[in-house]
Amino acid sequence: MSNPNRHDIHVLNSLIQTTIDSADGYRVASTEAEDPGHRDLFGRRSFERRQVAEDLQSTVRALGGDPAAEGSVLAKAQRAFADVKHALMRDDTGMIGAVEIAEDAVRTQFERALEDSHISATTRDTIRRAFSRVADGRDQVHELRHSLEGQRDAGNRLYPH
């Protein structure tokens, strides 16, 4: 017998993988960042993303499904590339830019899930709550990158004072 919640479970599992990928990316960034404040921020974001993933996993179980337990293979490859890039650049601003790009992809995935007309209203509400937590983190990273770029530009001797 097929689970009537099969589509909702599939969508949620995809978001779980994406959220775990994000948590793993933040964990890596927390160990690589030079600035202690950035390390702390990324560590908190990793923990928050793990909580979001656990909440989504609970929803999948409640729907009668088996929740995804790990991230995607593609994200692991992307993190490896980002690690090499950061090792070459040795720059928090560049790493934060990479985190922001990854966060844009996470945001897009959640937006697509919310636009899915085949998911139930209850699942849509669950996704909406998770998305609000995810979007806050992305916005903070965006602001941090712009702040760091502004500081870097202000230190440039060609920058008009």
MARBA-3410 file (N, C-alpha, C, O; in Angstrom, 1 decimal):
161
0.8,-1.2,0.0,0.0,0.0,0.0,0.9,1.2,0.0,1.9,1.3,0.7 ~ 0.5,2.2,-0.8,1.3,3.4,-1.0,0.9,4.4,0.1,-0.2,4.5,0.5 ~ 1.9,5.2,0.6,1.7,6.2,1.6,1.0,7.4,0.9,1.6,7.9,-0.1 ~ -0.1,7.9,1.4,-0.8,9.0,0.7,0.0,10.3,0.9,-0.3,11.3,0.2 ~ 1.0,10.3,1.8,1.8,11.5,2.1,3.1,11.4,1.3,4.1,12.2,1.6
3.2,10.5,0.4,4.5,10.3,-0.4,5.1,11.5,-0.9,6.3,11.8,-0.8 ~ 4.3,12.4,-1.6,4.9,13.6,-2.1,5.4,14.6,-1.1,6.5,15.1,-1.2 ~ 4.6,14.8,0.0,5.0,15.6,1.1,6.3,15.1,1.7,7.2,15.9,2.0 ~ 6.4,13.8,1.9,7.6,13.2,2.5,8.8,13.5,1.5,9.9,13.8,2.0 ~ 8.6,13.3,0.2,9.7,13.5,-0.7,10.2,15.0,-0.7,11.4,15.2,-0.6
9.3,15.9,-0.7,9.6,17.3,-0.6,10.4,17.6,0.7,11.4,18.3,0.7 ~ 9.8,17.1,1.8,10.5,17.4,3.1,11.8,16.7,3.2,12.8,17.4,3.7 ~ 12.0,15.5,2.7,13.3,14.9,2.7,14.3,15.7,1.9,15.5,15.8,2.2 ~ 13.9,16.3,0.8,14.8,17.1,0.0,15.2,18.3,0.8,16.4,18.7,0.8 ~ 14.3,18.9,1.5,14.6,20.1,2.4,15.5,19.7,3.5,16.4,20.4,4.0
15.3,18.5,4.0,16.2,18.0,5.1,17.6,17.9,4.6,18.5,18.3,5.3 ~ 17.8,17.3,3.5,19.1,17.2,2.9,19.8,18.5,2.7,20.9,18.7,3.1 ~ 19.0,19.5,2.2,19.5,20.8,1.9,19.9,21.5,3.3,20.9,22.1,3.4 ~ 19.1,21.3,4.3,19.3,21.9,5.6,20.5,21.3,6.3,21.3,22.0,6.9 ~ 20.7,20.0,6.1,21.9,19.3,6.7,23.1,19.8,5.9,24.1,20.0,6.6
23.0,19.9,4.6,24.1,20.5,3.8,24.5,21.9,4.4,25.7,22.2,4.5 ~ 23.5,22.7,4.6,23.8,24.0,5.1,24.4,24.0,6.5,25.4,24.7,6.8 ~ 23.9,23.1,7.4,24.5,22.9,8.7,26.0,22.5,8.6,26.8,23.0,9.3 ~ 26.2,21.6,7.7,27.6,21.1,7.5,28.5,22.2,7.0,29.7,22.4,7.4 ~ 28.0,23.0,6.0,28.7,24.1,5.5,29.1,25.1,6.6,30.2,25.6,6.6
28.1,25.5,7.4,28.4,26.4,8.5,29.4,25.8,9.5,30.2,26.5,10.0 ~ 29.3,24.5,9.8,30.2,23.9,10.7,31.7,24.0,10.1,32.6,24.4,10.9 ~ 31.8,23.8,8.8,33.2,23.9,8.2,33.6,25.4,8.3,34.8,25.6,8.7 ~ 32.7,26.3,8.0,33.0,27.7,8.0,33.4,28.1,9.5,34.3,29.0,9.7 ~ 32.8,27.5,10.5,33.1,27.9,11.9,34.5,27.5,12.2,35.1,28.1,13.1
35.0,26.4,11.6,36.4,26.0,11.9,37.4,26.7,11.1,38.6,26.8,11.5 ~ 37.0,27.2,9.9,37.9,27.9,9.0,38.1,29.4,9.2,39.1,30.0,8.8 ~ 37.0,30.0,9.7,37.0,31.5,9.9,38.2,32.0,10.8,38.5,31.3,11.8 ~ 38.7,33.1,10.4,39.8,33.6,11.2,39.3,34.4,12.4,39.9,34.4,13.5 ~ 38.2,35.2,12.2,37.6,36.0,13.2,36.8,35.2,14.2,36.0,34.4,13.8
37.1,35.3,15.5,36.4,34.6,16.5,34.8,34.9,16.5,34.0,34.0,16.7 ~ 34.4,36.1,16.2,33.0,36.4,16.1,32.4,35.7,14.9,31.2,35.2,15.0 ~ 33.1,35.5,13.8,32.6,34.8,12.7,32.5,33.3,13.0,31.5,32.6,12.7 ~ 33.5,32.8,13.7,33.5,31.4,14.1,32.2,31.1,15.0,31.5,30.1,14.8 ~ 32.0,32.0,15.9,30.8,31.9,16.8,29.5,31.9,16.0,28.6,31.1,16.2
29.4,32.9,15.1,28.2,33.0,14.3,27.9,31.8,13.5,26.8,31.3,13.5 ~ 29.0,31.3,12.8,28.8,30.1,12.0,28.5,28.9,12.8,27.7,28.0,12.4 ~ 29.1,28.8,14.0,28.7,27.6,14.9,27.3,27.7,15.3,26.6,26.6,15.4 ~ 26.8,28.9,15.7,25.4,29.0,16.0,24.5,28.6,14.9,23.5,28.0,15.0 ~ 24.8,29.1,13.7,24.0,28.8,12.5,24.0,27.3,12.2,22.9,26.8,11.8
25.1,26.6,12.4,25.2,25.2,12.2,24.2,24.5,13.1,23.5,23.6,12.7 ~ 24.2,24.9,14.4,23.4,24.3,15.4,21.9,24.6,15.0,21.1,23.7,15.1 ~ 21.6,25.8,14.7,20.2,26.2,14.3,19.7,25.3,13.1,18.6,24.9,13.1 ~ 20.6,25.1,12.1,20.2,24.4,10.9,20.0,22.9,11.3,19.1,22.3,10.8 ~ 20.8,22.4,12.2,20.5,21.0,12.7,19.2,20.9,13.4,18.5,19.9,13.2
18.8,21.9,14.1,17.5,21.9,14.8,16.4,21.9,13.7,15.4,21.2,13.9 ~ 16.5,22.8,12.7,15.5,22.8,11.6,15.4,21.4,11.0,14.3,21.0,10.7 ~ 16.5,20.8,10.7,16.5,19.5,10.0,15.8,18.5,10.9,15.0,17.7,10.5 ~ 16.1,18.5,12.2,15.5,17.6,13.2,13.9,17.8,13.2,13.2,16.9,13.3 ~ 13.5,19.1,13.2,12.1,19.4,13.2,11.4,18.8,11.9,10.4,18.2,11.9
12.1,19.0,10.7,11.6,18.4,9.5,11.6,16.9,9.5,10.6,16.3,9.0 ~ 12.6,16.3,10.1,12.6,14.8,10.2,11.5,14.3,11.1,10.9,13.3,10.8 ~ 11.2,15.0,12.1,10.0,14.6,13.0,8.7,14.7,12.2,7.9,13.8,12.3 ~ 8.6,15.7,11.3,7.4,15.8,10.5,7.3,14.6,9.5,6.2,14.1,9.3 ~ 8.4,14.2,8.9,8.4,13.1,8.0,8.0,11.8,8.8,7.2,11.0,8.2
8.5,11.6,10.0,8.1,10.5,10.8,6.6,10.5,11.0,5.9,9.5,10.9 ~ 6.1,11.7,11.4,4.7,11.8,11.7,3.8,11.5,10.5,2.7,11.0,10.6 ~ 4.4,11.7,9.3,3.6,11.4,8.0,3.8,10.0,7.6,3.3,9.6,6.6 ~ 4.5,9.2,8.4,4.7,7.8,8.1,5.9,7.5,7.2,6.0,6.4,6.6 ~ 6.8,8.4,7.1,8.0,8.2,6.2,9.3,8.0,7.0,9.3,8.2,8.2
10.3,7.7,6.2,11.7,7.6,6.8,12.4,8.9,6.4,12.6,9.2,5.2 ~ 12.8,9.7,7.4,13.5,10.9,7.1,14.9,10.8,6.6,15.6,9.8,7.0 ~ 15.3,11.7,5.7,16.7,11.7,5.3,17.6,11.9,6.5,17.2,12.7,7.4 ~ 18.7,11.3,6.5,19.6,11.4,7.7,20.9,12.2,7.4,21.7,12.5,8.3 ~ 21.2,12.4,6.1,22.4,13.1,5.8,22.2,14.0,4.5,21.2,13.9,3.9
23.2,14.8,4.3,23.1,15.7,3.1,23.4,15.1,1.8,23.5,13.8,1.7 ~ 23.5,15.9,0.8,23.6,15.3,-0.6,25.1,15.2,-0.9,26.0,15.8,-0.4 ~ 25.3,14.3,-1.9,26.7,14.1,-2.4,27.2,15.3,-3.1,28.4,15.7,-3.0 ~ 26.3,16.0,-3.8,26.7,17.2,-4.6,27.2,18.3,-3.6,28.2,19.0,-3.8 ~ 26.5,18.5,-2.5,26.9,19.5,-1.5,28.3,19.1,-0.9,29.1,20.0,-0.6
28.6,17.9,-0.7,29.9,17.5,-0.2,31.0,17.9,-1.2,32.1,18.3,-0.8 ~ 30.7,17.7,-2.4,31.7,18.0,-3.5,31.9,19.6,-3.5,33.0,20.1,-3.6 ~ 30.8,20.3,-3.4,30.8,21.8,-3.4,31.6,22.3,-2.2,32.4,23.2,-2.3 ~ 31.4,21.6,-1.0,32.2,22.1,0.2,33.7,21.8,0.0,34.5,22.6,0.4 ~ 34.0,20.7,-0.6,35.4,20.4,-0.9,36.0,21.4,-1.8,37.2,21.9,-1.5
35.3,21.8,-2.8,35.8,22.9,-3.7,35.9,24.2,-2.9,36.9,24.9,-3.0 ~ 34.9,24.5,-2.1,35.0,25.8,-1.3,36.2,25.7,-0.3,36.8,26.7,-0.1 ~ 36.5,24.5,0.3,37.6,24.4,1.2,38.9,24.7,0.4,39.8,25.4,1.0 ~ 39.1,24.2,-0.8,40.3,24.5,-1.6,40.4,26.0,-1.9,41.4,26.6,-1.7 ~ 39.2,26.5,-2.3,39.2,27.9,-2.7,39.6,28.8,-1.5,40.4,29.7,-1.6
39.0,28.5,-0.3,39.3,29.3,0.9,40.8,29.1,1.3,41.4,30.1,1.7 ~ 41.3,27.9,1.2,42.7,27.7,1.5,43.6,28.5,0.7,44.7,29.0,1.1 ~ 43.2,28.7,-0.6,44.0,29.6,-1.5,43.9,31.1,-1.2,44.8,31.8,-1.3 ~ 42.6,31.4,-0.8,42.3,32.9,-0.6,42.7,33.3,0.8,43.1,34.5,1.0 ~ 42.5,32.4,1.8,42.7,32.8,3.2,42.1,34.1,3.6,42.7,35.0,4.1
40.8,34.2,3.3,40.1,35.5,3.5,38.7,35.2,4.0,37.9,34.5,3.3 ~ 38.3,35.8,5.1,37.0,35.6,5.7,35.9,36.2,4.7,34.8,35.6,4.6 ~ 36.2,37.3,4.1,35.2,37.9,3.2,34.9,36.9,2.1,33.7,36.8,1.7 ~ 35.9,36.3,1.5,35.7,35.4,0.4,34.9,34.1,0.9,34.0,33.7,0.2 ~ 35.2,33.7,2.1,34.5,32.5,2.6,33.0,32.9,2.9,32.1,32.1,2.6
32.8,34.1,3.5,31.5,34.5,3.8,30.7,34.7,2.5,29.5,34.4,2.4 ~ 31.3,35.1,1.4,30.7,35.2,0.1,30.2,33.8,-0.4,29.1,33.7,-0.9 ~ 31.1,32.8,-0.2,30.7,31.5,-0.6,29.6,30.9,0.2,28.7,30.3,-0.3 ~ 29.6,31.3,1.5,28.5,30.8,2.4,27.2,31.5,1.9,26.1,30.9,1.9 ~ 27.3,32.8,1.6,26.1,33.5,1.1,25.5,32.9,-0.2,24.3,32.7,-0.4
26.4,32.5,-1.1,25.9,31.8,-2.4,25.2,30.5,-2.0,24.2,30.2,-2.6 ~ 25.8,29.8,-1.1,25.2,28.5,-0.7,23.8,28.8,-0.1,22.8,28.0,-0.3 ~ 23.7,29.8,0.7,22.5,30.2,1.4,21.4,30.6,0.4,20.2,30.4,0.6 ~ 21.8,31.2,-0.7,20.9,31.6,-1.8,20.2,30.3,-2.4,19.1,30.3,-2.7 ~ 21.1,29.3,-2.5,20.6,28.0,-3.1,19.6,27.4,-2.1,18.6,26.8,-2.5
19.9,27.5,-0.8,19.0,26.9,0.2,17.6,27.7,0.2,16.6,27.1,0.2 ~ 17.7,29.0,0.1,16.5,29.8,0.0,15.7,29.5,-1.2,14.4,29.3,-1.1 ~ 16.3,29.3,-2.3,15.6,28.9,-3.5,14.9,27.6,-3.4,13.7,27.4,-3.8 ~ 15.5,26.6,-2.7,14.9,25.3,-2.6,13.7,25.4,-1.7,12.7,24.8,-2.0 ~ 13.8,26.2,-0.6,12.6,26.4,0.3,11.5,27.1,-0.5,10.3,26.7,-0.3
11.8,28.1,-1.3,10.8,28.8,-2.0,10.1,27.9,-3.0,8.9,28.0,-3.2 ~ 10.8,27.1,-3.7,10.2,26.1,-4.6,9.3,25.2,-3.9,8.2,24.9,-4.4 ~ 9.7,24.7,-2.7,8.8,23.8,-1.9,7.5,24.5,-1.5,6.5,23.9,-1.6 ~ 7.6,25.8,-1.2,6.4,26.5,-0.8,5.5,26.8,-2.0,4.3,26.9,-1.8 ~ 6.0,26.8,-3.2,5.2,27.0,-4.4,4.6,25.7,-4.9,3.8,25.8,-5.8
5.0,24.6,-4.4,4.5,23.3,-4.8,3.1,23.2,-4.5,2.7,23.2,-3.3 ~ 2.2,23.1,-5.5,0.8,23.0,-5.3,0.3,21.7,-4.9,-0.9,21.5,-4.6 ~ 1.2,20.7,-4.9,0.8,19.3,-4.5,1.0,19.0,-3.1,0.6,17.9,-2.6 ~ 1.6,19.8,-2.3,1.8,19.5,-0.9,0.6,19.9,-0.1,-0.1,20.8,-0.5 ~ 0.5,19.3,1.0,-0.7,19.6,1.9,-0.5,20.9,2.6,0.6,21.4,2.7
-1.6,21.5,3.1,-1.5,22.8,3.8,-0.7,22.6,5.1,0.0,23.6,5.4 ~ -0.8,21.5,5.7,-0.1,21.3,7.0,1.4,21.3,6.7,2.2,21.9,7.4 ~ 1.8,20.6,5.6,3.2,20.5,5.3,3.7,21.9,4.8,4.8,22.3,5.2 ~ 2.9,22.6,4.1,3.3,24.0,3.7,3.5,24.8,4.9,4.5,25.6,4.9 ~ 2.7,24.7,5.9,2.9,25.5,7.2,4.2,25.1,7.8,4.9,26.0,8.3
4.5,23.8,7.9,5.8,23.4,8.5,7.0,23.9,7.7,7.9,24.4,8.3 ~ 6.9,23.9,6.4,8.0,24.4,5.5,8.1,25.9,5.7,9.2,26.5,5.8 ~ 7.0,26.6,5.8,7.0,28.1,6.0,7.7,28.4,7.3,8.5,29.4,7.4 ~ 7.4,27.7,8.4,8.1,28.0,9.7,9.6,27.7,9.6,10.4,28.5,10.1 ~ 9.9,26.6,9.0,11.4,26.3,8.8,12.0,27.3,7.9,13.2,27.8,8.2
11.4,27.8,6.9,12.0,28.8,6.0,12.2,30.1,6.7,13.2,30.7,6.4 ~ 11.3,30.5,7.6,11.5,31.8,8.3,12.8,31.7,9.1,13.5,32.7,9.3 ~ 13.1,30.5,9.7,14.3,30.4,10.5,15.5,30.4,9.6,16.6,31.0,9.9 ~ 15.4,29.8,8.4,16.5,29.7,7.5,16.8,31.1,6.8,18.0,31.5,6.7 ~ 15.8,31.8,6.5,15.9,33.1,5.8,16.6,34.1,6.7,17.4,34.9,6.3
16.3,34.0,8.0,17.0,35.0,9.0,18.5,34.8,8.9,19.2,35.8,8.9 ~ 19.0,33.6,8.9,20.4,33.3,8.9,21.0,33.8,7.6,22.1,34.3,7.6 ~ 20.3,33.6,6.5,20.9,34.0,5.2,21.0,35.5,5.1,22.0,36.1,4.6 ~ 20.0,36.2,5.6,20.0,37.7,5.7,21.2,38.2,6.5,21.8,39.2,6.2 ~ 21.4,37.6,7.6,22.5,38.0,8.5,23.9,37.8,7.8,24.8,38.7,7.9
24.1,36.7,7.1,25.3,36.5,6.3,25.5,37.5,5.2,26.6,38.0,5.0 ~ 24.4,37.8,4.5,24.4,38.9,3.5,24.9,40.2,4.1,25.7,40.9,3.5 ~ 24.3,40.6,5.2,24.7,41.9,5.8,26.1,41.9,6.3,26.8,42.8,6.1 ~ 26.6,40.7,6.8,28.0,40.6,7.2,28.9,40.8,6.0,29.9,41.5,6.2 ~ 28.6,40.1,4.9,29.5,40.2,3.7,29.6,41.7,3.3,30.7,42.2,3.0
28.5,42.3,3.2,28.5,43.8,2.8,29.2,44.6,3.7,29.9,45.6,3.3 ~ 29.1,44.4,5.0,29.9,45.1,6.0,31.4,44.9,5.8,32.1,45.9,5.9 ~ 31.8,43.7,5.7,33.2,43.4,5.5,33.8,44.0,4.2,34.9,44.5,4.2 ~ 33.0,43.9,3.1,33.4,44.6,1.9,33.5,46.1,2.0,34.5,46.7,1.5 ~ 32.6,46.7,2.8,32.7,48.1,3.0,34.0,48.5,3.8,34.6,49.5,3.6
34.3,47.6,4.8,35.5,47.9,5.6,36.8,47.7,4.7,37.7,48.5,4.8 ~ 36.7,46.7,3.9,37.9,46.5,3.0,38.0,47.7,2.0,39.2,48.2,1.8 ~ 36.9,48.1,1.5,37.0,49.3,0.5,37.4,50.5,1.2,38.2,51.3,0.7 ~ 37.0,50.7,2.5,37.4,52.0,3.2,38.9,52.0,3.5,39.4,53.1,3.6 ~ 39.5,50.8,3.6,40.9,50.7,3.9,41.8,50.9,2.6,43.0,51.0,2.7
41.1,50.9,1.5,41.8,51.1,0.2,42.3,52.5,0.0,41.5,53.4,0.2 ~ 43.5,52.7,-0.3,44.0,54.1,-0.5,43.3,54.9,-1.6,43.4,56.1,-1.7 ~ 42.7,54.1,-2.5,42.0,54.8,-3.6,40.5,55.2,-3.2,39.8,55.8,-4.0 ~ 40.1,54.7,-2.1,38.8,55.0,-1.6,38.7,56.4,-1.2,39.5,56.9,-0.4 ~ 37.7,57.2,-1.7,37.6,58.6,-1.3,37.2,58.8,0.1,36.2,58.2,0.6
37.9,59.6,0.8,37.6,59.8,2.2,36.9,61.1,2.4,36.6,61.5,3.5
END
